[in-house]
Amino acid sequence: MLATACMATLLASCDMDKYPYDKIPVDNAMESLSDCQNLRNGMYRDLRIIAANQQGFLSSEMQADCIVPTNQYGNQWSSQYLWAVEAADEAATTVWNNNYVAIAQCNMLIGGIQRLENEGKLEAEELAEAHNILGEAYMMRAMCYFDLATRYCNLYDETTAENEMGVPLVETYAPSADNSTFPGRSTLEATYQFILKDIENAKSYLTTAGTQEAIYLTTDALTAFEARVALLMGNYDTAITNATSLINSQKYPLISNPTSFANMWKNDTGTELICQLYADRQESVSSMGEWFLDEVTYTQTLLPAADIITMYGENDIRLNTFFSIEEVNFTNGAYDVFCISKYPGNPELNSGSVNQMKNKVKIFRIPEMYLVAAEAYYMKGGTDNEAKAYDVLYQLMSARDASVQKQPVQGNNLRQLIRDERLKELCYEGFRWLDLKRYGEGFTRMAAQADELSYNFGLNLKVSADDPQWLWPIPQDEIEANPQIKGQQNPGY
């Protein structure tokens, strides 16, 4: 949104008039570096909420193809699972609101730091830290808009983006109850140009150097994010440059040892972690594993599809880390089945004796960069690029399974191999639905481990590439509150 626009789009629909910001006089909210630091803490709290919120990552996984609910499923996210989402859908509303609340926090920081600097209220020795916070705010705002654009908009295509709808753009913190100032949706081109501008601004200010297991946004995390955005936009040279710069830096070596790999997921420590958000028992995170593995009742709600299990070789270290065979209690008896154990629960985050299945949120890992580079090389086309794509992919494959032998793979076989490795590495982290959307081919849901142990609906569901629900609905509350956005709902809602 332009500087003259306001956050009022969100006031009625997101209850942002009840958000703590209304307790702070806007003109006096930031008067010192200490104020910037306090608001920065709130910004990272919002980032944890967005990254770990089940309405976000799990609802999109439910809409994808490799989760099957059990016969004791309680209909959580069933609209996503059945591809029957409505405009008032809770997940779509929560994700929208969480992102715009975080954007408001970023806008307050950006405007406040700029004002403090212009008014000379920051000492020379304070400017470096203030500028770094400014860079973090620009990056986080770009991340929020990217999340919104990928869910509520069509895929970016430079030939059509100017004629496609994006999302409302808000770049100043200026709450108002005057709904005549509420913004409508920008074009998709404007949305992505805004994201790219924020990335460039972040580059100008963010100075925190990347280190393994960084708990804050760093220059390396920014490089990884830009690679992620570039791949989706079809900017393959940029994707390759960014991804390979992180790979070639050798700062984040791939893990090939099974114990070390399992330790990364259980105890949240490992060389592959570019950015992993802070958490402890007091400043905790959502339980990302509670729907996959219940170590108390053994009445799991969601199971992996059978087909994904068979994708891994028996020597692949991911197999026994991401999955475990458990005796699960079903409505018709107890059976041994594969369960998802990717979020086994870090003991340091448990507030009691029961495993709460909480792990720190891993927002950037180096394996994604190998996959980004491989796909970008392949999409550029040509024999040389296909060879480069396979070479970088093989580095990841051989780290995960030492028995994998190099062999010539080209054309469609290489494309499928890249997609399969992406699924095997990033499964159940919130990537799969967007990947399927990006492939643009539709899908048939993978087979259940046993139909009789599964939810009765949605098995082997087929979704076409032109299904309107590849776009999430603009929340109904937003439509009703904002005169400018009426008539801009996505098709089919």
DRENDO-1510 file (C-alpha; in Angstrom, 1 decimal, always signed):
<recs>
REC; n; res; u; v; w
REC; 1; MET; +0.0; +0.0; +0.0 .
REC; 2; LEU; +1.1; +3.6; -0.6 .
REC; 3; ALA; +2.3; +5.7; +2.3 .
REC; 4; THR; -1.1; +7.4; +2.4 .
REC; 5; ALA; -2.9; +4.1; +2.8 .
REC; 6; CYS; -3.5; +2.6; +6.2 .
REC; 7; MET; -3.9; -0.5; +8.2 .
REC; 8; ALA; -7.6; -0.1; +8.4 .
REC; 9; THR; -8.1; -2.9; +5.9 .
REC; 10; LEU; -7.3; -5.1; +8.8 .
REC; 11; LEU; -8.8; -3.3; +11.7 .
REC; 12; ALA; -12.3; -4.8; +11.4 .
REC; 13; SER; -11.3; -8.2; +10.0 .
REC; 14; CYS; -8.2; -8.8; +12.1 .
REC; 15; ASP; -9.2; -7.0; +15.3 .
REC; 16; MET; -6.0; -5.1; +15.0 .
REC; 17; ASP; -7.6; -2.2; +16.9 .
REC; 18; LYS; -7.4; -4.6; +19.9 .
REC; 19; TYR; -3.8; -5.5; +19.2 .
REC; 20; PRO; -1.3; -4.0; +21.7 .
REC; 21; TYR; -0.2; -1.4; +19.2 .
REC; 22; ASP; -3.3; +0.7; +20.0 .
REC; 23; LYS; -1.9; +1.1; +23.5 .
REC; 24; ILE; +1.1; +2.9; +22.1 .
REC; 25; PRO; +0.8; +6.5; +20.8 .
REC; 26; VAL; +2.1; +6.0; +17.3 .
REC; 27; ASP; +4.1; +9.2; +17.3 .
REC; 28; ASN; +5.9; +8.2; +20.5 .
REC; 29; ALA; +6.1; +4.4; +20.1 .
REC; 30; MET; +9.8; +4.6; +19.1 .
REC; 31; GLU; +12.0; +7.1; +20.8 .
REC; 32; SER; +15.2; +5.2; +21.3 .
REC; 33; LEU; +17.2; +2.1; +20.3 .
REC; 34; SER; +15.7; +0.3; +23.2 .
REC; 35; ASP; +12.2; +0.8; +21.8 .
REC; 36; CYS; +13.5; -0.6; +18.5 .
REC; 37; GLN; +14.9; -3.6; +20.3 .
REC; 38; ASN; +11.6; -4.3; +22.1 .
REC; 39; LEU; +9.6; -4.1; +18.9 .
REC; 40; ARG; +12.1; -6.3; +17.2 .
REC; 41; ASN; +11.3; -9.0; +19.8 .
REC; 42; GLY; +7.7; -8.7; +18.9 .
REC; 43; MET; +8.6; -9.1; +15.2 .
REC; 44; TYR; +10.4; -12.4; +15.9 .
REC; 45; ARG; +7.5; -13.6; +18.0 .
REC; 46; ASP; +5.2; -12.9; +15.0 .
REC; 47; LEU; +7.6; -14.8; +12.7 .
REC; 48; ARG; +7.5; -17.8; +15.0 .
REC; 49; ILE; +3.7; -17.7; +15.0 .
REC; 50; ILE; +3.6; -17.6; +11.2 .
REC; 51; ALA; +6.3; -20.3; +10.6 .
REC; 52; ALA; +5.0; -22.8; +13.2 .
REC; 53; ASN; +1.2; -22.1; +13.1 .
REC; 54; GLN; -0.7; -25.3; +12.3 .
REC; 55; GLN; -3.2; -23.3; +10.3 .
REC; 56; GLY; -0.4; -22.5; +7.9 .
REC; 57; PHE; +2.0; -25.3; +7.5 .
REC; 58; LEU; -0.3; -28.2; +8.3 .
REC; 59; SER; -3.4; -27.0; +6.5 .
REC; 60; SER; -1.4; -26.7; +3.3 .
REC; 61; GLU; +0.1; -30.1; +3.8 .
REC; 62; MET; -3.4; -31.5; +4.2 .
REC; 63; GLN; -4.3; -30.0; +0.8 .
REC; 64; ALA; -1.4; -31.8; -0.8 .
REC; 65; ASP; -1.0; -35.5; -1.6 .
REC; 66; CYS; +1.1; -37.4; +1.0 .
REC; 67; ILE; -0.9; -37.2; +4.2 .
REC; 68; VAL; -3.8; -39.6; +4.9 .
REC; 69; PRO; -6.0; -39.1; +8.0 .
REC; 70; THR; -6.8; -42.2; +10.1 .
REC; 71; ASN; -10.3; -43.5; +10.9 .
REC; 72; GLN; -10.2; -41.6; +14.2 .
REC; 73; TYR; -9.7; -38.3; +12.4 .
REC; 74; GLY; -11.7; -35.5; +13.9 .
REC; 75; ASN; -12.2; -33.4; +10.7 .
REC; 76; GLN; -9.4; -30.9; +11.4 .
REC; 77; TRP; -8.6; -29.1; +8.1 .
REC; 78; SER; -11.1; -31.3; +6.4 .
REC; 79; SER; -12.0; -28.6; +4.0 .
REC; 80; GLN; -8.4; -28.5; +2.8 .
REC; 81; TYR; -8.1; -32.2; +2.7 .
REC; 82; LEU; -11.3; -32.5; +0.6 .
REC; 83; TRP; -10.7; -29.4; -1.5 .
REC; 84; ALA; -13.9; -27.9; -0.3 .
REC; 85; VAL; -12.7; -24.6; +1.2 .
REC; 86; GLU; -15.1; -21.8; +1.7 .
REC; 87; ALA; -14.5; -18.0; +2.0 .
REC; 88; ALA; -14.9; -18.1; +5.8 .
REC; 89; ASP; -12.3; -20.8; +6.2 .
REC; 90; GLU; -10.5; -20.6; +9.5 .
REC; 91; ALA; -7.1; -21.5; +8.2 .
REC; 92; ALA; -7.3; -19.0; +5.3 .
REC; 93; THR; -8.4; -16.3; +7.7 .
REC; 94; THR; -5.7; -17.0; +10.3 .
REC; 95; VAL; -2.8; -17.1; +7.8 .
REC; 96; TRP; -4.0; -13.8; +6.3 .
REC; 97; ASN; -4.4; -12.1; +9.7 .
REC; 98; ASN; -1.1; -13.4; +11.1 .
REC; 99; ASN; +0.8; -12.1; +8.1 .
REC; 100; TYR; -0.7; -8.7; +8.2 .
REC; 101; VAL; -0.2; -8.3; +11.9 .
REC; 102; ALA; +3.5; -9.1; +11.3 .
REC; 103; ILE; +3.6; -6.7; +8.4 .
REC; 104; ALA; +2.2; -4.0; +10.8 .
REC; 105; GLN; +5.0; -4.7; +13.2 .
REC; 106; CYS; +7.6; -4.4; +10.4 .
REC; 107; ASN; +6.0; -1.2; +9.2 .
REC; 108; MET; +6.2; +0.3; +12.6 .
REC; 109; LEU; +9.9; -0.6; +12.9 .
REC; 110; ILE; +10.8; +0.6; +9.4 .
REC; 111; GLY; +9.0; +3.9; +9.8 .
REC; 112; GLY; +10.2; +4.4; +13.3 .
REC; 113; ILE; +13.9; +3.7; +12.7 .
REC; 114; GLN; +13.8; +6.0; +9.6 .
REC; 115; ARG; +12.2; +8.8; +11.7 .
REC; 116; LEU; +14.7; +8.4; +14.6 .
REC; 117; GLU; +17.6; +8.6; +12.2 .
REC; 118; ASN; +16.2; +11.6; +10.4 .
REC; 119; GLU; +15.6; +13.4; +13.7 .
REC; 120; GLY; +19.1; +12.6; +14.9 .
REC; 121; LYS; +17.8; +10.6; +17.9 .
REC; 122; LEU; +20.2; +7.7; +17.4 .
REC; 123; GLU; +23.8; +8.0; +18.5 .
REC; 124; ALA; +26.5; +7.1; +16.0 .
REC; 125; GLU; +27.3; +3.9; +17.8 .
REC; 126; GLU; +23.6; +2.9; +17.8 .
REC; 127; LEU; +23.1; +3.3; +14.1 .
REC; 128; ALA; +24.7; +0.0; +13.1 .
REC; 129; GLU; +22.3; -2.0; +15.3 .
REC; 130; ALA; +19.3; +0.1; +14.2 .
REC; 131; HIS; +20.2; -0.4; +10.6 .
REC; 132; ASN; +20.5; -4.2; +11.1 .
REC; 133; ILE; +17.0; -4.3; +12.7 .
REC; 134; LEU; +15.8; -2.2; +9.7 .
REC; 135; GLY; +17.2; -4.9; +7.4 .
REC; 136; GLU; +15.5; -7.6; +9.4 .
REC; 137; ALA; +12.2; -5.8; +9.1 .
REC; 138; TYR; +12.5; -5.4; +5.4 .
REC; 139; MET; +13.3; -9.1; +5.0 .
REC; 140; MET; +10.5; -10.3; +7.2 .
REC; 141; ARG; +8.0; -8.0; +5.4 .
REC; 142; ALA; +9.0; -9.6; +2.1 .
REC; 143; MET; +8.6; -13.0; +3.6 .
REC; 144; CYS; +5.1; -12.2; +4.7 .
REC; 145; TYR; +4.1; -10.8; +1.4 .
REC; 146; PHE; +5.6; -13.9; -0.4 .
REC; 147; ASP; +3.6; -16.2; +1.9 .
REC; 148; LEU; +0.4; -14.2; +1.1 .
REC; 149; ALA; +1.1; -14.1; -2.7 .
REC; 150; THR; +1.8; -17.8; -3.0 .
REC; 151; ARG; -1.4; -18.8; -1.2 .
REC; 152; TYR; -4.0; -16.2; -2.3 .
REC; 153; CYS; -2.7; -15.4; -5.8 .
REC; 154; ASN; -2.0; -17.2; -9.1 .
REC; 155; LEU; +1.6; -18.2; -9.8 .
REC; 156; TYR; +3.9; -15.4; -11.0 .
REC; 157; ASP; +4.2; -15.3; -14.8 .
REC; 158; GLU; +5.9; -12.2; -16.1 .
REC; 159; THR; +3.7; -12.2; -19.2 .
REC; 160; THR; +0.5; -12.0; -17.3 .
REC; 161; ALA; +1.4; -10.7; -13.8 .
REC; 162; GLU; +0.3; -7.1; -14.7 .
REC; 163; ASN; -3.2; -8.4; -15.3 .
REC; 164; GLU; -3.5; -10.7; -12.3 .
REC; 165; MET; -4.6; -9.8; -8.8 .
REC; 166; GLY; -2.0; -9.6; -6.0 .
REC; 167; VAL; -2.6; -8.7; -2.4 .
REC; 168; PRO; -3.2; -5.4; -0.6 .
REC; 169; LEU; +0.2; -3.7; -0.1 .
REC; 170; VAL; +0.8; -1.9; +3.2 .
REC; 171; GLU; +4.0; +0.0; +3.8 .
REC; 172; THR; +3.2; +2.4; +6.5 .
REC; 173; TYR; +1.9; +1.9; +10.0 .
REC; 174; ALA; -1.1; +4.3; +10.2 .
REC; 175; PRO; -4.2; +2.7; +11.8 .
REC; 176; SER; -7.5; +4.3; +10.9 .
REC; 177; ALA; -11.2; +3.5; +11.1 .
REC; 178; ASP; -12.0; +5.3; +7.9 .
REC; 179; ASN; -12.9; +2.5; +5.5 .
REC; 180; SER; -12.8; +4.8; +2.5 .
REC; 181; THR; -9.0; +4.6; +2.8 .
REC; 182; PHE; -8.8; +0.9; +2.9 .
REC; 183; PRO; -6.7; -0.5; +0.0 .
REC; 184; GLY; -7.8; -2.9; -2.7 .
REC; 185; ARG; -5.7; -5.7; -4.1 .
REC; 186; SER; -2.6; -4.6; -6.1 .
REC; 187; THR; -1.6; -6.4; -9.3 .
REC; 188; LEU; +0.5; -9.5; -9.0 .
REC; 189; GLU; +3.3; -7.7; -10.7 .
REC; 190; ALA; +3.2; -4.9; -8.1 .
REC; 191; THR; +3.1; -7.4; -5.3 .
REC; 192; TYR; +6.3; -9.2; -6.5 .
REC; 193; GLN; +8.0; -6.0; -7.3 .
REC; 194; PHE; +7.3; -4.9; -3.7 .
REC; 195; ILE; +8.8; -8.2; -2.5 .
REC; 196; LEU; +11.9; -7.7; -4.6 .
REC; 197; LYS; +12.3; -4.1; -3.5 .
REC; 198; ASP; +12.1; -5.2; +0.2 .
REC; 199; ILE; +14.8; -7.8; -0.5 .
REC; 200; GLU; +17.1; -5.1; -2.0 .
REC; 201; ASN; +16.4; -2.9; +1.0 .
REC; 202; ALA; +17.2; -5.7; +3.3 .
REC; 203; LYS; +20.5; -6.2; +1.5 .
REC; 204; SER; +21.4; -2.6; +2.2 .
REC; 205; TYR; +20.9; -2.8; +5.9 .
REC; 206; LEU; +21.1; -6.4; +7.2 .
REC; 207; THR; +24.6; -7.1; +8.4 .
REC; 208; THR; +24.4; -10.1; +10.7 .
REC; 209; ALA; +26.7; -12.7; +9.2 .
REC; 210; GLY; +25.4; -16.2; +8.6 .
REC; 211; THR; +26.3; -18.9; +11.1 .
REC; 212; GLN; +25.1; -22.4; +11.7 .
REC; 213; GLU; +21.9; -22.5; +13.8 .
REC; 214; ALA; +21.4; -18.8; +13.6 .
REC; 215; ILE; +18.3; -17.8; +15.6 .
REC; 216; TYR; +17.9; -14.4; +13.8 .
REC; 217; LEU; +17.7; -13.5; +10.2 .
REC; 218; THR; +21.1; -13.2; +8.6 .
REC; 219; THR; +22.7; -12.3; +5.3 .
REC; 220; ASP; +22.8; -16.0; +4.5 .
REC; 221; ALA; +19.1; -16.4; +5.3 .
REC; 222; LEU; +18.4; -13.5; +3.0 .
REC; 223; THR; +20.4; -15.1; +0.2 .
REC; 224; ALA; +18.4; -18.3; +0.7 .
REC; 225; PHE; +15.1; -16.5; +0.7 .
REC; 226; GLU; +16.0; -14.6; -2.5 .
REC; 227; ALA; +16.9; -18.0; -4.1 .
REC; 228; ARG; +13.5; -19.4; -3.0 .
REC; 229; VAL; +11.6; -16.4; -4.5 .
REC; 230; ALA; +13.7; -16.4; -7.7 .
REC; 231; LEU; +12.9; -20.0; -8.4 .
REC; 232; LEU; +9.2; -19.5; -8.1 .
REC; 233; MET; +9.4; -16.3; -10.3 .
REC; 234; GLY; +11.3; -18.2; -13.0 .
REC; 235; ASN; +14.5; -16.0; -12.4 .
REC; 236; TYR; +16.7; -19.1; -12.7 .
REC; 237; ASP; +20.0; -17.3; -13.0 .
REC; 238; THR; +19.4; -15.5; -9.7 .
REC; 239; ALA; +18.2; -18.7; -8.1 .
REC; 240; ILE; +21.4; -20.5; -9.2 .
REC; 241; THR; +23.7; -17.7; -8.1 .
REC; 242; ASN; +22.2; -17.4; -4.6 .
REC; 243; ALA; +21.8; -21.1; -4.0 .
REC; 244; THR; +25.3; -22.1; -5.2 .
REC; 245; SER; +26.9; -19.2; -3.3 .
REC; 246; LEU; +25.6; -20.8; -0.1 .
REC; 247; ILE; +26.6; -24.3; -1.2 .
REC; 248; ASN; +30.1; -23.3; -2.3 .
REC; 249; SER; +30.7; -21.3; +0.9 .
REC; 250; GLN; +30.9; -24.7; +2.7 .
REC; 251; LYS; +29.5; -23.0; +5.9 .
REC; 252; TYR; +26.6; -25.4; +6.1 .
REC; 253; PRO; +27.9; -28.9; +5.2 .
REC; 254; LEU; +25.4; -31.7; +4.5 .
REC; 255; ILE; +25.0; -34.3; +7.1 .
REC; 256; SER; +25.6; -37.9; +6.1 .
REC; 257; ASN; +25.8; -39.5; +9.5 .
REC; 258; PRO; +22.5; -41.1; +10.6 .
REC; 259; THR; +22.9; -40.2; +14.3 .
REC; 260; SER; +23.8; -36.6; +13.5 .
REC; 261; PHE; +21.0; -36.3; +11.1 .
REC; 262; ALA; +18.4; -37.6; +13.6 .
REC; 263; ASN; +19.9; -35.3; +16.2 .
REC; 264; MET; +19.2; -32.3; +14.0 .
REC; 265; TRP; +15.5; -33.1; +14.1 .
REC; 266; LYS; +15.2; -34.2; +17.7 .
REC; 267; ASN; +17.6; -31.8; +19.5 .
REC; 268; ASP; +17.6; -29.0; +16.9 .
REC; 269; THR; +21.3; -28.8; +16.3 .
REC; 270; GLY; +23.2; -29.5; +13.1 .
REC; 271; THR; +25.5; -28.1; +10.5 .
REC; 272; GLU; +22.7; -27.7; +7.8 .
REC; 273; LEU; +20.7; -25.1; +9.7 .
REC; 274; ILE; +21.0; -21.7; +8.1 .
REC; 275; CYS; +18.3; -20.2; +10.3 .
REC; 276; GLN; +16.3; -21.8; +13.1 .
REC; 277; LEU; +14.1; -19.6; +15.3 .
REC; 278; TYR; +14.8; -19.3; +19.0 .
REC; 279; ALA; +12.6; -21.2; +21.5 .
REC; 280; ASP; +12.8; -22.4; +25.1 .
REC; 281; ARG; +10.3; -23.6; +27.7 .
REC; 282; GLN; +9.0; -20.1; +28.4 .
REC; 283; GLU; +9.2; -18.7; +24.9 .
REC; 284; SER; +7.8; -21.8; +23.2 .
REC; 285; VAL; +6.4; -22.8; +19.9 .
REC; 286; SER; +3.4; -24.7; +18.6 .
REC; 287; SER; +3.6; -28.4; +18.7 .
REC; 288; MET; +4.3; -29.3; +15.1 .
REC; 289; GLY; +4.4; -33.0; +15.8 .
REC; 290; GLU; +1.3; -33.7; +17.9 .
REC; 291; TRP; -0.9; -34.6; +14.9 .
REC; 292; PHE; +1.7; -37.1; +13.6 .
REC; 293; LEU; +2.9; -39.0; +16.6 .
REC; 294; ASP; +1.1; -39.3; +20.0 .
REC; 295; GLU; +3.4; -41.1; +22.4 .
REC; 296; VAL; +0.8; -41.1; +25.1 .
REC; 297; THR; -2.3; -42.6; +23.6 .
REC; 298; TYR; -0.9; -43.9; +20.3 .
REC; 299; THR; -4.0; -42.9; +18.5 .
REC; 300; GLN; -2.4; -41.0; +15.6 .
REC; 301; THR; -4.6; -38.6; +13.6 .
REC; 302; LEU; -2.5; -38.3; +10.5 .
REC; 303; LEU; -0.3; -40.9; +8.8 .
REC; 304; PRO; +2.1; -40.7; +5.8 .
REC; 305; ALA; +0.8; -42.1; +2.6 .
REC; 306; ALA; +2.2; -45.5; +1.6 .
REC; 307; ASP; +3.7; -44.3; -1.6 .
REC; 308; ILE; +6.1; -41.8; +0.0 .
REC; 309; ILE; +7.6; -44.5; +2.3 .
REC; 310; THR; +8.6; -46.6; -0.8 .
REC; 311; MET; +10.4; -43.6; -2.4 .
REC; 312; TYR; +13.3; -44.0; +0.1 .
REC; 313; GLY; +16.1; -46.5; -0.3 .
REC; 314; GLU; +16.7; -48.7; +2.7 .
REC; 315; ASN; +20.1; -47.0; +3.3 .
REC; 316; ASP; +18.6; -43.5; +3.1 .
REC; 317; ILE; +19.2; -41.8; +6.5 .
REC; 318; ARG; +16.0; -39.8; +6.1 .
REC; 319; LEU; +13.8; -43.0; +6.2 .
REC; 320; ASN; +14.3; -43.8; +9.9 .
REC; 321; THR; +14.4; -40.2; +10.9 .
REC; 322; PHE; +11.3; -38.9; +9.2 .
REC; 323; PHE; +9.3; -42.1; +9.8 .
REC; 324; SER; +9.0; -44.8; +12.5 .
REC; 325; ILE; +6.9; -48.0; +12.8 .
REC; 326; GLU; +4.5; -47.7; +15.7 .
REC; 327; GLU; +1.7; -49.8; +17.1 .
REC; 328; VAL; -1.2; -47.4; +16.7 .
REC; 329; ASN; -4.7; -47.8; +18.2 .
REC; 330; PHE; -7.4; -47.5; +15.6 .
REC; 331; THR; -11.2; -47.7; +16.0 .
REC; 332; ASN; -11.0; -51.3; +14.7 .
REC; 333; GLY; -7.9; -52.4; +16.7 .
REC; 334; ALA; -4.2; -51.9; +17.1 .
REC; 335; TYR; -1.9; -52.2; +14.0 .
REC; 336; ASP; +1.7; -51.5; +13.2 .
REC; 337; VAL; +2.0; -48.7; +10.7 .
REC; 338; PHE; +4.5; -46.1; +9.6 .
REC; 339; CYS; +4.1; -42.8; +11.4 .
REC; 340; ILE; +5.6; -39.3; +10.7 .
REC; 341; SER; +8.4; -38.7; +13.2 .
REC; 342; LYS; +10.0; -35.6; +11.7 .
REC; 343; TYR; +9.1; -33.6; +14.7 .
REC; 344; PRO; +9.9; -36.0; +17.6 .
REC; 345; GLY; +10.0; -33.3; +20.3 .
REC; 346; ASN; +13.1; -31.6; +21.8 .
REC; 347; PRO; +13.3; -32.6; +25.5 .
REC; 348; GLU; +14.6; -29.1; +26.3 .
REC; 349; LEU; +11.2; -27.6; +25.2 .
REC; 350; ASN; +9.0; -29.9; +27.2 .
REC; 351; SER; +7.4; -28.1; +30.2 .
REC; 352; GLY; +6.5; -31.4; +31.9 .
REC; 353; SER; +7.2; -35.1; +31.8 .
REC; 354; VAL; +5.1; -35.7; +28.7 .
REC; 355; ASN; +6.7; -35.2; +25.3 .
REC; 356; GLN; +4.9; -32.2; +23.8 .
REC; 357; MET; +6.3; -32.8; +20.3 .
REC; 358; LYS; +7.8; -29.3; +20.1 .
REC; 359; ASN; +10.8; -28.5; +18.0 .
REC; 360; LYS; +12.5; -25.2; +17.0 .
REC; 361; VAL; +11.3; -23.9; +13.6 .
REC; 362; LYS; +13.8; -24.4; +10.8 .
REC; 363; ILE; +13.0; -21.7; +8.3 .
REC; 364; PHE; +16.1; -22.2; +6.1 .
REC; 365; ARG; +18.2; -25.3; +5.6 .
REC; 366; ILE; +21.0; -25.8; +3.1 .
REC; 367; PRO; +19.4; -28.9; +1.4 .
REC; 368; GLU; +16.7; -26.6; +0.0 .
REC; 369; MET; +19.5; -24.7; -1.8 .
REC; 370; TYR; +20.8; -27.9; -3.5 .
REC; 371; LEU; +17.2; -28.5; -4.7 .
REC; 372; VAL; +16.7; -24.9; -5.8 .
REC; 373; ALA; +20.0; -25.0; -7.8 .
REC; 374; ALA; +19.2; -28.4; -9.4 .
REC; 375; GLU; +15.7; -27.3; -10.5 .
REC; 376; ALA; +16.9; -23.9; -11.8 .
REC; 377; TYR; +19.7; -25.5; -13.8 .
REC; 378; TYR; +17.2; -28.0; -15.3 .
REC; 379; MET; +14.6; -25.3; -16.1 .
REC; 380; LYS; +17.2; -23.3; -18.0 .
REC; 381; GLY; +17.5; -26.2; -20.4 .
REC; 382; GLY; +20.3; -27.7; -22.5 .
REC; 383; THR; +22.6; -30.6; -22.0 .
REC; 384; ASP; +25.2; -28.7; -20.0 .
REC; 385; ASN; +22.6; -27.3; -17.6 .
REC; 386; GLU; +21.1; -30.8; -17.1 .
REC; 387; ALA; +24.5; -32.1; -16.2 .
REC; 388; LYS; +25.0; -29.3; -13.7 .
REC; 389; ALA; +21.5; -30.0; -12.3 .
REC; 390; TYR; +22.3; -33.7; -11.8 .
REC; 391; ASP; +25.7; -33.0; -10.3 .
REC; 392; VAL; +24.3; -30.7; -7.6 .
REC; 393; LEU; +21.4; -33.0; -6.9 .
REC; 394; TYR; +23.8; -36.0; -6.6 .
REC; 395; GLN; +25.7; -34.2; -3.8 .
REC; 396; LEU; +22.5; -34.2; -1.8 .
REC; 397; MET; +21.4; -37.7; -2.8 .
REC; 398; SER; +24.8; -39.3; -1.9 .
REC; 399; ALA; +24.9; -37.5; +1.4 .
REC; 400; ARG; +21.6; -39.0; +2.4 .
REC; 401; ASP; +22.3; -42.5; +0.9 .
REC; 402; ALA; +25.9; -43.5; +0.5 .
REC; 403; SER; +24.9; -46.4; -1.7 .
REC; 404; VAL; +23.5; -44.2; -4.5 .
REC; 405; GLN; +25.6; -44.6; -7.7 .
REC; 406; LYS; +26.0; -41.8; -10.2 .
REC; 407; GLN; +24.3; -42.5; -13.5 .
REC; 408; PRO; +23.2; -40.6; -16.5 .
REC; 409; VAL; +19.8; -39.1; -16.0 .
REC; 410; GLN; +18.3; -36.6; -18.5 .
REC; 411; GLY; +15.1; -35.0; -19.7 .
REC; 412; ASN; +11.9; -35.9; -18.0 .
REC; 413; ASN; +13.6; -38.5; -15.9 .
REC; 414; LEU; +15.8; -35.9; -14.4 .
REC; 415; ARG; +12.9; -33.5; -13.8 .
REC; 416; GLN; +11.1; -36.3; -12.0 .
REC; 417; LEU; +14.2; -37.2; -10.0 .
REC; 418; ILE; +14.5; -33.5; -8.9 .
REC; 419; ARG; +10.9; -33.4; -7.8 .
REC; 420; ASP; +11.1; -36.8; -6.0 .
REC; 421; GLU; +14.2; -35.6; -4.0 .
REC; 422; ARG; +12.5; -32.4; -3.1 .
REC; 423; LEU; +9.6; -34.3; -1.7 .
REC; 424; LYS; +11.8; -36.8; +0.2 .
REC; 425; GLU; +13.8; -34.0; +1.7 .
REC; 426; LEU; +11.2; -31.3; +2.5 .
REC; 427; CYS; +8.1; -33.5; +3.2 .
REC; 428; TYR; +5.8; -32.3; +6.0 .
REC; 429; GLU; +7.5; -28.9; +6.3 .
REC; 430; GLY; +4.9; -26.9; +4.4 .
REC; 431; PHE; +6.5; -27.0; +0.9 .
REC; 432; ARG; +4.5; -29.7; -0.9 .
REC; 433; TRP; +1.3; -27.9; -1.7 .
REC; 434; LEU; +3.1; -24.9; -3.2 .
REC; 435; ASP; +5.4; -27.3; -5.1 .
REC; 436; LEU; +2.4; -29.1; -6.6 .
REC; 437; LYS; +0.9; -25.7; -7.5 .
REC; 438; ARG; +4.2; -24.6; -9.1 .
REC; 439; TYR; +4.4; -27.8; -11.2 .
REC; 440; GLY; +0.9; -27.0; -12.6 .
REC; 441; GLU; -0.1; -30.5; -13.4 .
REC; 442; GLY; -2.7; -31.4; -10.8 .
REC; 443; PHE; -2.3; -34.6; -8.8 .
REC; 444; THR; -3.9; -37.7; -7.5 .
REC; 445; ARG; -3.5; -38.2; -3.8 .
REC; 446; MET; -1.1; -41.0; -2.8 .
REC; 447; ALA; -2.5; -44.3; -1.6 .
REC; 448; ALA; -3.1; -45.0; +2.1 .
REC; 449; GLN; -1.2; -47.6; +4.0 .
REC; 450; ALA; -4.5; -49.3; +4.5 .
REC; 451; ASP; -7.9; -48.0; +3.4 .
REC; 452; GLU; -9.7; -49.7; +6.3 .
REC; 453; LEU; -7.6; -47.7; +8.8 .
REC; 454; SER; -8.2; -44.4; +7.0 .
REC; 455; TYR; -10.7; -41.6; +6.9 .
REC; 456; ASN; -13.6; -42.6; +4.6 .
REC; 457; PHE; -13.4; -39.5; +2.4 .
REC; 458; GLY; -10.7; -38.0; +0.1 .
REC; 459; LEU; -8.8; -41.3; -0.6 .
REC; 460; ASN; -7.2; -41.2; -4.0 .
REC; 461; LEU; -8.6; -37.7; -4.6 .
REC; 462; LYS; -7.9; -36.3; -8.0 .
REC; 463; VAL; -7.3; -32.5; -8.3 .
REC; 464; SER; -7.0; -30.8; -11.7 .
REC; 465; ALA; -4.4; -28.2; -12.5 .
REC; 466; ASP; -7.2; -25.6; -13.1 .
REC; 467; ASP; -9.1; -26.2; -9.8 .
REC; 468; PRO; -9.9; -22.8; -8.4 .
REC; 469; GLN; -8.9; -23.8; -4.9 .
REC; 470; TRP; -5.2; -23.6; -5.8 .
REC; 471; LEU; -6.0; -20.1; -4.7 .
REC; 472; TRP; -7.0; -19.7; -1.1 .
REC; 473; PRO; -10.0; -17.4; -0.5 .
REC; 474; ILE; -9.7; -13.8; +0.6 .
REC; 475; PRO; -11.2; -14.0; +4.1 .
REC; 476; GLN; -14.9; -13.2; +4.2 .
REC; 477; ASP; -14.4; -10.8; +7.1 .
REC; 478; GLU; -12.0; -8.9; +4.9 .
REC; 479; ILE; -14.4; -8.7; +2.0 .
REC; 480; GLU; -17.2; -7.4; +4.3 .
REC; 481; ALA; -15.0; -4.8; +6.0 .
REC; 482; ASN; -13.3; -3.3; +3.0 .
REC; 483; PRO; -15.3; -1.6; +0.3 .
REC; 484; GLN; -12.3; -1.6; -2.1 .
REC; 485; ILE; -11.8; -5.3; -1.9 .
REC; 486; LYS; -15.4; -6.2; -2.6 .
REC; 487; GLY; -15.6; -7.8; -6.1 .
REC; 488; GLN; -11.9; -8.9; -5.8 .
REC; 489; GLN; -12.6; -12.3; -4.2 .
REC; 490; ASN; -10.8; -15.2; -5.9 .
REC; 491; PRO; -13.0; -17.2; -8.3 .
REC; 492; GLY; -15.0; -20.0; -6.9 .
REC; 493; TYR; -15.7; -18.6; -3.4 .
</recs>
